[in-house]
């Protein structure tokens, strides 16, 4: 299994959808960022501010990451070819 190290901070947890099909989101604010190893096969998408990661029980989390977008994109590209 391949991993990428990222510095992650605040995040939004998607718990599902309500009866009107609106996302049920829990916003989590933390005091300090922390480094985490993320398995590549859990990453769903990457934007200039957030990385979308899937977890057990069909839960997904939008994490704010502190690295530069191009840096993360290059790391992901390199790791996916190894």
PyMOL Python script that loads the backbone (N, CA, C, O; Angstrom):
from pymol import cmd

cmd.read_pdbstr("""\
ATOM      1  N   UNK A   1       0.841  -1.171   0.000  1.00  0.00           N
ATOM      2  CA  UNK A   1       0.000   0.000   0.000  1.00  0.00           C
ATOM      3  C   UNK A   1       0.894   1.244   0.000  1.00  0.00           C
ATOM      4  O   UNK A   1       1.887   1.309   0.725  1.00  0.00           O
ATOM      5  N   UNK A   2       0.527   2.223  -0.820  1.00  0.00           N
ATOM      6  CA  UNK A   2       1.310   3.462  -0.930  1.00  0.00           C
ATOM      7  C   UNK A   2       0.662   4.559  -0.104  1.00  0.00           C
ATOM      8  O   UNK A   2      -0.561   4.625   0.017  1.00  0.00           O
ATOM      9  N   UNK A   3       1.514   5.433   0.473  1.00  0.00           N
ATOM     10  CA  UNK A   3       1.054   6.518   1.323  1.00  0.00           C
ATOM     11  C   UNK A   3       1.677   7.841   0.884  1.00  0.00           C
ATOM     12  O   UNK A   3       2.746   7.875   0.274  1.00  0.00           O
ATOM     13  N   UNK A   4       0.972   8.935   1.214  1.00  0.00           N
ATOM     14  CA  UNK A   4       1.511  10.270   1.030  1.00  0.00           C
ATOM     15  C   UNK A   4       1.420  10.967   2.379  1.00  0.00           C
ATOM     16  O   UNK A   4       0.417  10.844   3.083  1.00  0.00           O
ATOM     17  N   UNK A   5       2.477  11.705   2.741  1.00  0.00           N
ATOM     18  CA  UNK A   5       2.463  12.465   3.984  1.00  0.00           C
ATOM     19  C   UNK A   5       1.938  13.869   3.691  1.00  0.00           C
ATOM     20  O   UNK A   5       2.433  14.559   2.801  1.00  0.00           O
ATOM     21  N   UNK A   6       0.930  14.275   4.456  1.00  0.00           N
ATOM     22  CA  UNK A   6       0.329  15.596   4.284  1.00  0.00           C
ATOM     23  C   UNK A   6       0.174  16.271   5.638  1.00  0.00           C
ATOM     24  O   UNK A   6       0.067  15.607   6.669  1.00  0.00           O
ATOM     25  N   UNK A   7       0.162  17.590   5.622  1.00  0.00           N
ATOM     26  CA  UNK A   7      -0.107  18.369   6.821  1.00  0.00           C
ATOM     27  C   UNK A   7      -1.568  18.792   6.747  1.00  0.00           C
ATOM     28  O   UNK A   7      -1.940  19.622   5.917  1.00  0.00           O
ATOM     29  N   UNK A   8      -2.394  18.217   7.620  1.00  0.00           N
ATOM     30  CA  UNK A   8      -3.838  18.421   7.574  1.00  0.00           C
ATOM     31  C   UNK A   8      -4.303  19.226   8.777  1.00  0.00           C
ATOM     32  O   UNK A   8      -3.722  19.163   9.860  1.00  0.00           O
ATOM     33  N   UNK A   9      -5.376  19.989   8.549  1.00  0.00           N
ATOM     34  CA  UNK A   9      -5.865  20.853   9.634  1.00  0.00           C
ATOM     35  C   UNK A   9      -7.371  20.712   9.776  1.00  0.00           C
ATOM     36  O   UNK A   9      -7.855  19.622  10.083  1.00  0.00           O
ATOM     37  N   UNK A  10      -8.118  21.778   9.564  1.00  0.00           N
ATOM     38  CA  UNK A  10      -9.568  21.746   9.710  1.00  0.00           C
ATOM     39  C   UNK A  10     -10.171  20.802   8.678  1.00  0.00           C
ATOM     40  O   UNK A  10      -9.590  20.573   7.617  1.00  0.00           O
ATOM     41  N   UNK A  11     -11.336  20.261   8.996  1.00  0.00           N
ATOM     42  CA  UNK A  11     -11.965  19.330   8.072  1.00  0.00           C
ATOM     43  C   UNK A  11     -13.479  19.314   8.229  1.00  0.00           C
ATOM     44  O   UNK A  11     -14.023  19.694   9.265  1.00  0.00           O
ATOM     45  N   UNK A  12     -14.128  18.871   7.189  1.00  0.00           N
ATOM     46  CA  UNK A  12     -15.579  18.714   7.166  1.00  0.00           C
ATOM     47  C   UNK A  12     -15.889  17.253   6.921  1.00  0.00           C
ATOM     48  O   UNK A  12     -15.417  16.661   5.951  1.00  0.00           O
ATOM     49  N   UNK A  13     -16.692  16.670   7.813  1.00  0.00           N
ATOM     50  CA  UNK A  13     -17.052  15.264   7.704  1.00  0.00           C
ATOM     51  C   UNK A  13     -18.449  15.175   7.080  1.00  0.00           C
ATOM     52  O   UNK A  13     -19.402  15.772   7.579  1.00  0.00           O
ATOM     53  N   UNK A  14     -18.551  14.428   5.995  1.00  0.00           N
ATOM     54  CA  UNK A  14     -19.839  14.194   5.360  1.00  0.00           C
ATOM     55  C   UNK A  14     -20.450  12.940   5.979  1.00  0.00           C
ATOM     56  O   UNK A  14     -19.929  11.837   5.811  1.00  0.00           O
ATOM     57  N   UNK A  15     -21.564  13.121   6.700  1.00  0.00           N
ATOM     58  CA  UNK A  15     -22.223  12.005   7.385  1.00  0.00           C
ATOM     59  C   UNK A  15     -23.325  11.367   6.552  1.00  0.00           C
ATOM     60  O   UNK A  15     -23.885  10.340   6.937  1.00  0.00           O
ATOM     61  N   UNK A  16     -23.635  11.972   5.416  1.00  0.00           N
ATOM     62  CA  UNK A  16     -24.701  11.430   4.576  1.00  0.00           C
ATOM     63  C   UNK A  16     -25.561  12.561   4.046  1.00  0.00           C
ATOM     64  O   UNK A  16     -25.107  13.695   3.896  1.00  0.00           O
ATOM     65  N   UNK A  17     -26.813  12.227   3.767  1.00  0.00           N
ATOM     66  CA  UNK A  17     -27.729  13.189   3.158  1.00  0.00           C
ATOM     67  C   UNK A  17     -29.064  13.160   3.895  1.00  0.00           C
ATOM     68  O   UNK A  17     -29.497  12.117   4.386  1.00  0.00           O
ATOM     69  N   UNK A  18     -29.712  14.332   3.961  1.00  0.00           N
ATOM     70  CA  UNK A  18     -31.025  14.402   4.595  1.00  0.00           C
ATOM     71  C   UNK A  18     -32.120  14.037   3.595  1.00  0.00           C
ATOM     72  O   UNK A  18     -31.826  13.635   2.469  1.00  0.00           O
ATOM     73  N   UNK A  19     -33.366  14.174   3.999  1.00  0.00           N
ATOM     74  CA  UNK A  19     -34.490  13.774   3.141  1.00  0.00           C
ATOM     75  C   UNK A  19     -34.628  14.648   1.893  1.00  0.00           C
ATOM     76  O   UNK A  19     -35.272  14.240   0.926  1.00  0.00           O
ATOM     77  N   UNK A  20     -34.031  15.850   1.901  1.00  0.00           N
ATOM     78  CA  UNK A  20     -34.036  16.716   0.718  1.00  0.00           C
ATOM     79  C   UNK A  20     -32.748  16.565  -0.094  1.00  0.00           C
ATOM     80  O   UNK A  20     -32.472  17.366  -0.987  1.00  0.00           O
ATOM     81  N   UNK A  21     -31.965  15.534   0.222  1.00  0.00           N
ATOM     82  CA  UNK A  21     -30.711  15.238  -0.464  1.00  0.00           C
ATOM     83  C   UNK A  21     -29.640  16.309  -0.255  1.00  0.00           C
ATOM     84  O   UNK A  21     -28.768  16.488  -1.105  1.00  0.00           O
ATOM     85  N   UNK A  22     -29.703  17.021   0.874  1.00  0.00           N
ATOM     86  CA  UNK A  22     -28.659  17.980   1.248  1.00  0.00           C
ATOM     87  C   UNK A  22     -27.629  17.261   2.111  1.00  0.00           C
ATOM     88  O   UNK A  22     -27.973  16.401   2.923  1.00  0.00           O
ATOM     89  N   UNK A  23     -26.376  17.620   1.927  1.00  0.00           N
ATOM     90  CA  UNK A  23     -25.307  16.988   2.703  1.00  0.00           C
ATOM     91  C   UNK A  23     -25.469  17.287   4.194  1.00  0.00           C
ATOM     92  O   UNK A  23     -25.831  18.398   4.579  1.00  0.00           O
ATOM     93  N   UNK A  24     -25.198  16.292   5.016  1.00  0.00           N
ATOM     94  CA  UNK A  24     -25.130  16.474   6.464  1.00  0.00           C
ATOM     95  C   UNK A  24     -23.645  16.576   6.794  1.00  0.00           C
ATOM     96  O   UNK A  24     -22.925  15.578   6.788  1.00  0.00           O
ATOM     97  N   UNK A  25     -23.198  17.798   7.081  1.00  0.00           N
ATOM     98  CA  UNK A  25     -21.769  18.095   7.259  1.00  0.00           C
ATOM     99  C   UNK A  25     -21.490  18.484   8.707  1.00  0.00           C
ATOM    100  O   UNK A  25     -22.226  19.267   9.308  1.00  0.00           O
ATOM    101  N   UNK A  26     -20.416  17.926   9.255  1.00  0.00           N
ATOM    102  CA  UNK A  26     -19.908  18.329  10.569  1.00  0.00           C
ATOM    103  C   UNK A  26     -18.601  19.082  10.344  1.00  0.00           C
ATOM    104  O   UNK A  26     -17.637  18.516   9.829  1.00  0.00           O
ATOM    105  N   UNK A  27     -18.567  20.354  10.728  1.00  0.00           N
ATOM    106  CA  UNK A  27     -17.344  21.150  10.577  1.00  0.00           C
ATOM    107  C   UNK A  27     -16.479  20.995  11.814  1.00  0.00           C
ATOM    108  O   UNK A  27     -16.946  21.181  12.938  1.00  0.00           O
ATOM    109  N   UNK A  28     -15.204  20.649  11.600  1.00  0.00           N
ATOM    110  CA  UNK A  28     -14.271  20.442  12.703  1.00  0.00           C
ATOM    111  C   UNK A  28     -13.123  21.433  12.563  1.00  0.00           C
ATOM    112  O   UNK A  28     -12.415  21.435  11.556  1.00  0.00           O
ATOM    113  N   UNK A  29     -12.943  22.272  13.576  1.00  0.00           N
ATOM    114  CA  UNK A  29     -11.836  23.229  13.631  1.00  0.00           C
ATOM    115  C   UNK A  29     -10.857  22.735  14.690  1.00  0.00           C
ATOM    116  O   UNK A  29     -11.260  22.394  15.802  1.00  0.00           O
ATOM    117  N   UNK A  30      -9.578  22.696  14.346  1.00  0.00           N
ATOM    118  CA  UNK A  30      -8.560  22.245  15.296  1.00  0.00           C
ATOM    119  C   UNK A  30      -7.588  23.377  15.573  1.00  0.00           C
ATOM    120  O   UNK A  30      -7.459  24.309  14.779  1.00  0.00           O
ATOM    121  N   UNK A  31      -6.909  23.290  16.701  1.00  0.00           N
ATOM    122  CA  UNK A  31      -5.960  24.341  17.079  1.00  0.00           C
ATOM    123  C   UNK A  31      -4.686  24.323  16.254  1.00  0.00           C
ATOM    124  O   UNK A  31      -4.119  25.373  15.950  1.00  0.00           O
ATOM    125  N   UNK A  32      -4.242  23.139  15.896  1.00  0.00           N
ATOM    126  CA  UNK A  32      -2.976  23.025  15.177  1.00  0.00           C
ATOM    127  C   UNK A  32      -3.061  21.948  14.111  1.00  0.00           C
ATOM    128  O   UNK A  32      -3.760  20.946  14.266  1.00  0.00           O
ATOM    129  N   UNK A  33      -2.344  22.174  13.042  1.00  0.00           N
ATOM    130  CA  UNK A  33      -2.256  21.180  11.972  1.00  0.00           C
ATOM    131  C   UNK A  33      -1.401  20.008  12.441  1.00  0.00           C
ATOM    132  O   UNK A  33      -0.595  20.144  13.362  1.00  0.00           O
ATOM    133  N   UNK A  34      -1.586  18.857  11.797  1.00  0.00           N
ATOM    134  CA  UNK A  34      -0.753  17.707  12.124  1.00  0.00           C
ATOM    135  C   UNK A  34      -0.429  16.941  10.852  1.00  0.00           C
ATOM    136  O   UNK A  34      -1.197  16.934   9.890  1.00  0.00           O
ATOM    137  N   UNK A  35       0.728  16.299  10.876  1.00  0.00           N
ATOM    138  CA  UNK A  35       1.148  15.487   9.738  1.00  0.00           C
ATOM    139  C   UNK A  35       0.458  14.136   9.832  1.00  0.00           C
ATOM    140  O   UNK A  35       0.348  13.545  10.906  1.00  0.00           O
ATOM    141  N   UNK A  36      -0.007  13.660   8.675  1.00  0.00           N
ATOM    142  CA  UNK A  36      -0.662  12.366   8.623  1.00  0.00           C
ATOM    143  C   UNK A  36      -0.199  11.632   7.369  1.00  0.00           C
ATOM    144  O   UNK A  36       0.078  12.247   6.339  1.00  0.00           O
ATOM    145  N   UNK A  37      -0.120  10.311   7.474  1.00  0.00           N
ATOM    146  CA  UNK A  37       0.110   9.472   6.307  1.00  0.00           C
ATOM    147  C   UNK A  37      -1.253   9.035   5.796  1.00  0.00           C
ATOM    148  O   UNK A  37      -2.059   8.481   6.543  1.00  0.00           O
ATOM    149  N   UNK A  38      -1.502   9.285   4.525  1.00  0.00           N
ATOM    150  CA  UNK A  38      -2.787   8.959   3.911  1.00  0.00           C
ATOM    151  C   UNK A  38      -2.553   7.917   2.828  1.00  0.00           C
ATOM    152  O   UNK A  38      -1.709   8.101   1.951  1.00  0.00           O
ATOM    153  N   UNK A  39      -3.302   6.824   2.890  1.00  0.00           N
ATOM    154  CA  UNK A  39      -3.206   5.786   1.865  1.00  0.00           C
ATOM    155  C   UNK A  39      -3.738   6.337   0.547  1.00  0.00           C
ATOM    156  O   UNK A  39      -4.815   6.933   0.506  1.00  0.00           O
ATOM    157  N   UNK A  40      -2.980   6.136  -0.531  1.00  0.00           N
ATOM    158  CA  UNK A  40      -3.372   6.678  -1.834  1.00  0.00           C
ATOM    159  C   UNK A  40      -4.729   6.161  -2.282  1.00  0.00           C
ATOM    160  O   UNK A  40      -5.485   6.892  -2.921  1.00  0.00           O
ATOM    161  N   UNK A  41      -5.050   4.910  -1.959  1.00  0.00           N
ATOM    162  CA  UNK A  41      -6.322   4.359  -2.432  1.00  0.00           C
ATOM    163  C   UNK A  41      -7.536   4.927  -1.699  1.00  0.00           C
ATOM    164  O   UNK A  41      -8.671   4.607  -2.055  1.00  0.00           O
ATOM    165  N   UNK A  42      -7.318   5.761  -0.686  1.00  0.00           N
ATOM    166  CA  UNK A  42      -8.424   6.420   0.021  1.00  0.00           C
ATOM    167  C   UNK A  42      -8.708   7.826  -0.524  1.00  0.00           C
ATOM    168  O   UNK A  42      -9.730   8.423  -0.185  1.00  0.00           O
ATOM    169  N   UNK A  43      -7.822   8.349  -1.354  1.00  0.00           N
ATOM    170  CA  UNK A  43      -7.976   9.713  -1.875  1.00  0.00           C
ATOM    171  C   UNK A  43      -8.943   9.703  -3.049  1.00  0.00           C
ATOM    172  O   UNK A  43      -8.764   8.961  -4.015  1.00  0.00           O
ATOM    173  N   UNK A  44      -9.977  10.545  -2.946  1.00  0.00           N
ATOM    174  CA  UNK A  44     -10.985  10.637  -3.998  1.00  0.00           C
ATOM    175  C   UNK A  44     -10.738  11.813  -4.930  1.00  0.00           C
ATOM    176  O   UNK A  44     -10.936  11.698  -6.140  1.00  0.00           O
ATOM    177  N   UNK A  45     -10.303  12.954  -4.372  1.00  0.00           N
ATOM    178  CA  UNK A  45     -10.045  14.119  -5.218  1.00  0.00           C
ATOM    179  C   UNK A  45      -9.185  15.129  -4.474  1.00  0.00           C
ATOM    180  O   UNK A  45      -8.991  15.050  -3.260  1.00  0.00           O
ATOM    181  N   UNK A  46      -8.676  16.084  -5.253  1.00  0.00           N
ATOM    182  CA  UNK A  46      -7.794  17.123  -4.734  1.00  0.00           C
ATOM    183  C   UNK A  46      -8.194  18.455  -5.365  1.00  0.00           C
ATOM    184  O   UNK A  46      -8.344  18.552  -6.583  1.00  0.00           O
ATOM    185  N   UNK A  47      -8.364  19.469  -4.538  1.00  0.00           N
ATOM    186  CA  UNK A  47      -8.591  20.827  -5.046  1.00  0.00           C
ATOM    187  C   UNK A  47      -7.457  21.698  -4.525  1.00  0.00           C
ATOM    188  O   UNK A  47      -6.544  21.202  -3.866  1.00  0.00           O
ATOM    189  N   UNK A  48      -7.511  22.984  -4.815  1.00  0.00           N
ATOM    190  CA  UNK A  48      -6.423  23.855  -4.380  1.00  0.00           C
ATOM    191  C   UNK A  48      -6.394  24.064  -2.871  1.00  0.00           C
ATOM    192  O   UNK A  48      -5.420  24.608  -2.351  1.00  0.00           O
ATOM    193  N   UNK A  49      -7.437  23.648  -2.152  1.00  0.00           N
ATOM    194  CA  UNK A  49      -7.483  23.838  -0.704  1.00  0.00           C
ATOM    195  C   UNK A  49      -7.793  22.557   0.068  1.00  0.00           C
ATOM    196  O   UNK A  49      -7.347  22.394   1.204  1.00  0.00           O
ATOM    197  N   UNK A  50      -8.558  21.645  -0.544  1.00  0.00           N
ATOM    198  CA  UNK A  50      -9.018  20.456   0.167  1.00  0.00           C
ATOM    199  C   UNK A  50      -8.626  19.171  -0.549  1.00  0.00           C
ATOM    200  O   UNK A  50      -8.490  19.120  -1.772  1.00  0.00           O
ATOM    201  N   UNK A  51      -8.452  18.131   0.271  1.00  0.00           N
ATOM    202  CA  UNK A  51      -8.275  16.790  -0.265  1.00  0.00           C
ATOM    203  C   UNK A  51      -9.424  15.956   0.297  1.00  0.00           C
ATOM    204  O   UNK A  51      -9.691  15.989   1.498  1.00  0.00           O
ATOM    205  N   UNK A  52     -10.087  15.221  -0.559  1.00  0.00           N
ATOM    206  CA  UNK A  52     -11.249  14.427  -0.184  1.00  0.00           C
ATOM    207  C   UNK A  52     -10.794  12.989   0.045  1.00  0.00           C
ATOM    208  O   UNK A  52     -10.246  12.349  -0.853  1.00  0.00           O
ATOM    209  N   UNK A  53     -11.030  12.488   1.265  1.00  0.00           N
ATOM    210  CA  UNK A  53     -10.545  11.165   1.660  1.00  0.00           C
ATOM    211  C   UNK A  53     -11.718  10.326   2.149  1.00  0.00           C
ATOM    212  O   UNK A  53     -12.555  10.805   2.914  1.00  0.00           O
ATOM    213  N   UNK A  54     -11.776   9.066   1.702  1.00  0.00           N
ATOM    214  CA  UNK A  54     -12.851   8.171   2.138  1.00  0.00           C
ATOM    215  C   UNK A  54     -12.387   7.344   3.333  1.00  0.00           C
ATOM    216  O   UNK A  54     -11.213   6.997   3.461  1.00  0.00           O
ATOM    217  N   UNK A  55     -13.349   7.042   4.204  1.00  0.00           N
ATOM    218  CA  UNK A  55     -13.111   6.244   5.400  1.00  0.00           C
ATOM    219  C   UNK A  55     -14.153   5.134   5.465  1.00  0.00           C
ATOM    220  O   UNK A  55     -15.011   5.025   4.589  1.00  0.00           O
ATOM    221  N   UNK A  56     -14.074   4.332   6.485  1.00  0.00           N
ATOM    222  CA  UNK A  56     -15.023   3.230   6.656  1.00  0.00           C
ATOM    223  C   UNK A  56     -16.451   3.758   6.786  1.00  0.00           C
ATOM    224  O   UNK A  56     -16.672   4.934   7.077  1.00  0.00           O
ATOM    225  N   UNK A  57     -17.387   2.885   6.569  1.00  0.00           N
ATOM    226  CA  UNK A  57     -18.820   3.197   6.697  1.00  0.00           C
ATOM    227  C   UNK A  57     -19.269   4.272   5.711  1.00  0.00           C
ATOM    228  O   UNK A  57     -20.183   5.043   6.002  1.00  0.00           O
ATOM    229  N   UNK A  58     -18.624   4.322   4.543  1.00  0.00           N
ATOM    230  CA  UNK A  58     -18.980   5.264   3.481  1.00  0.00           C
ATOM    231  C   UNK A  58     -18.889   6.732   3.911  1.00  0.00           C
ATOM    232  O   UNK A  58     -19.560   7.589   3.337  1.00  0.00           O
ATOM    233  N   UNK A  59     -18.078   7.014   4.897  1.00  0.00           N
ATOM    234  CA  UNK A  59     -17.894   8.393   5.348  1.00  0.00           C
ATOM    235  C   UNK A  59     -16.748   9.007   4.555  1.00  0.00           C
ATOM    236  O   UNK A  59     -15.737   8.351   4.307  1.00  0.00           O
ATOM    237  N   UNK A  60     -16.907  10.257   4.160  1.00  0.00           N
ATOM    238  CA  UNK A  60     -15.819  10.963   3.492  1.00  0.00           C
ATOM    239  C   UNK A  60     -15.533  12.264   4.239  1.00  0.00           C
ATOM    240  O   UNK A  60     -16.416  12.851   4.865  1.00  0.00           O
ATOM    241  N   UNK A  61     -14.277  12.697   4.155  1.00  0.00           N
ATOM    242  CA  UNK A  61     -13.841  13.883   4.878  1.00  0.00           C
ATOM    243  C   UNK A  61     -13.110  14.813   3.921  1.00  0.00           C
ATOM    244  O   UNK A  61     -12.216  14.396   3.185  1.00  0.00           O
ATOM    245  N   UNK A  62     -13.505  16.074   3.946  1.00  0.00           N
ATOM    246  CA  UNK A  62     -12.825  17.129   3.208  1.00  0.00           C
ATOM    247  C   UNK A  62     -11.786  17.736   4.156  1.00  0.00           C
ATOM    248  O   UNK A  62     -12.141  18.491   5.061  1.00  0.00           O
ATOM    249  N   UNK A  63     -10.519  17.412   3.953  1.00  0.00           N
ATOM    250  CA  UNK A  63      -9.441  17.926   4.799  1.00  0.00           C
ATOM    251  C   UNK A  63      -8.805  19.158   4.163  1.00  0.00           C
ATOM    252  O   UNK A  63      -8.550  19.180   2.959  1.00  0.00           O
ATOM    253  N   UNK A  64      -8.553  20.171   4.967  1.00  0.00           N
ATOM    254  CA  UNK A  64      -7.751  21.310   4.530  1.00  0.00           C
ATOM    255  C   UNK A  64      -6.286  20.900   4.670  1.00  0.00           C
ATOM    256  O   UNK A  64      -5.863  20.474   5.744  1.00  0.00           O
ATOM    257  N   UNK A  65      -5.517  21.024   3.606  1.00  0.00           N
ATOM    258  CA  UNK A  65      -4.098  20.678   3.683  1.00  0.00           C
ATOM    259  C   UNK A  65      -3.263  21.950   3.524  1.00  0.00           C
ATOM    260  O   UNK A  65      -3.714  22.919   2.913  1.00  0.00           O
ATOM    261  N   UNK A  66      -2.041  21.945   4.077  1.00  0.00           N
ATOM    262  CA  UNK A  66      -1.223  23.153   4.109  1.00  0.00           C
ATOM    263  C   UNK A  66      -0.159  23.206   3.024  1.00  0.00           C
ATOM    264  O   UNK A  66       0.391  24.275   2.758  1.00  0.00           O
ATOM    265  N   UNK A  67       0.140  22.083   2.394  1.00  0.00           N
ATOM    266  CA  UNK A  67       1.119  22.090   1.310  1.00  0.00           C
ATOM    267  C   UNK A  67       0.552  22.840   0.100  1.00  0.00           C
ATOM    268  O   UNK A  67      -0.646  23.111   0.025  1.00  0.00           O
ATOM    269  N   UNK A  68       1.431  23.165  -0.836  1.00  0.00           N
ATOM    270  CA  UNK A  68       0.994  23.796  -2.079  1.00  0.00           C
ATOM    271  C   UNK A  68       0.336  22.756  -2.986  1.00  0.00           C
ATOM    272  O   UNK A  68       0.768  21.604  -3.033  1.00  0.00           O
ATOM    273  N   UNK A  69      -0.700  23.165  -3.696  1.00  0.00           N
ATOM    274  CA  UNK A  69      -1.451  22.276  -4.586  1.00  0.00           C
ATOM    275  C   UNK A  69      -0.535  21.555  -5.577  1.00  0.00           C
ATOM    276  O   UNK A  69      -0.612  20.334  -5.715  1.00  0.00           O
ATOM    277  N   UNK A  70       0.333  22.307  -6.268  1.00  0.00           N
ATOM    278  CA  UNK A  70       1.212  21.706  -7.281  1.00  0.00           C
ATOM    279  C   UNK A  70       2.153  20.675  -6.661  1.00  0.00           C
ATOM    280  O   UNK A  70       2.455  19.656  -7.283  1.00  0.00           O
ATOM    281  N   UNK A  71       2.617  20.936  -5.440  1.00  0.00           N
ATOM    282  CA  UNK A  71       3.502  20.001  -4.741  1.00  0.00           C
ATOM    283  C   UNK A  71       2.774  18.679  -4.464  1.00  0.00           C
ATOM    284  O   UNK A  71       3.319  17.603  -4.712  1.00  0.00           O
ATOM    285  N   UNK A  72       1.550  18.765  -3.953  1.00  0.00           N
ATOM    286  CA  UNK A  72       0.778  17.561  -3.649  1.00  0.00           C
ATOM    287  C   UNK A  72       0.440  16.821  -4.937  1.00  0.00           C
ATOM    288  O   UNK A  72       0.532  15.595  -4.996  1.00  0.00           O
ATOM    289  N   UNK A  73       0.054  17.553  -5.951  1.00  0.00           N
ATOM    290  CA  UNK A  73      -0.271  16.950  -7.242  1.00  0.00           C
ATOM    291  C   UNK A  73       0.925  16.178  -7.797  1.00  0.00           C
ATOM    292  O   UNK A  73       0.769  15.056  -8.278  1.00  0.00           O
ATOM    293  N   UNK A  74       2.116  16.771  -7.732  1.00  0.00           N
ATOM    294  CA  UNK A  74       3.328  16.092  -8.212  1.00  0.00           C
ATOM    295  C   UNK A  74       3.615  14.834  -7.392  1.00  0.00           C
ATOM    296  O   UNK A  74       3.942  13.792  -7.960  1.00  0.00           O
ATOM    297  N   UNK A  75       3.499  14.919  -6.066  1.00  0.00           N
ATOM    298  CA  UNK A  75       3.733  13.758  -5.207  1.00  0.00           C
ATOM    299  C   UNK A  75       2.769  12.626  -5.550  1.00  0.00           C
ATOM    300  O   UNK A  75       3.173  11.468  -5.659  1.00  0.00           O
ATOM    301  N   UNK A  76       1.500  12.967  -5.716  1.00  0.00           N
ATOM    302  CA  UNK A  76       0.507  11.952  -6.051  1.00  0.00           C
ATOM    303  C   UNK A  76       0.805  11.304  -7.395  1.00  0.00           C
ATOM    304  O   UNK A  76       0.698  10.087  -7.551  1.00  0.00           O
ATOM    305  N   UNK A  77       1.176  12.122  -8.351  1.00  0.00           N
ATOM    306  CA  UNK A  77       1.504  11.609  -9.681  1.00  0.00           C
ATOM    307  C   UNK A  77       2.714  10.667  -9.622  1.00  0.00           C
ATOM    308  O   UNK A  77       2.704   9.591 -10.219  1.00  0.00           O
ATOM    309  N   UNK A  78       3.742  11.084  -8.902  1.00  0.00           N
ATOM    310  CA  UNK A  78       4.946  10.277  -8.768  1.00  0.00           C
ATOM    311  C   UNK A  78       4.655   8.961  -8.047  1.00  0.00           C
ATOM    312  O   UNK A  78       5.080   7.893  -8.487  1.00  0.00           O
ATOM    313  N   UNK A  79       3.931   9.051  -6.943  1.00  0.00           N
ATOM    314  CA  UNK A  79       3.634   7.844  -6.164  1.00  0.00           C
ATOM    315  C   UNK A  79       2.740   6.875  -6.922  1.00  0.00           C
ATOM    316  O   UNK A  79       2.867   5.662  -6.753  1.00  0.00           O
ATOM    317  N   UNK A  80       1.847   7.383  -7.746  1.00  0.00           N
ATOM    318  CA  UNK A  80       0.947   6.488  -8.475  1.00  0.00           C
ATOM    319  C   UNK A  80       1.663   5.723  -9.585  1.00  0.00           C
ATOM    320  O   UNK A  80       1.153   4.714 -10.072  1.00  0.00           O
ATOM    321  N   UNK A  81       2.841   6.200  -9.986  1.00  0.00           N
ATOM    322  CA  UNK A  81       3.606   5.531 -11.043  1.00  0.00           C
ATOM    323  C   UNK A  81       4.588   4.520 -10.508  1.00  0.00           C
ATOM    324  O   UNK A  81       5.120   3.714 -11.272  1.00  0.00           O
ATOM    325  N   UNK A  82       4.841   4.541  -9.217  1.00  0.00           N
ATOM    326  CA  UNK A  82       5.839   3.650  -8.608  1.00  0.00           C
ATOM    327  C   UNK A  82       5.254   2.281  -8.387  1.00  0.00           C
ATOM    328  O   UNK A  82       5.939   1.391  -7.884  1.00  0.00           O
TER     329      UNK A  82
END
""", "prot")
cmd.dss("prot")
cmd.show_as("cartoon", "prot")
cmd.util.cbc("prot")
cmd.orient("prot")
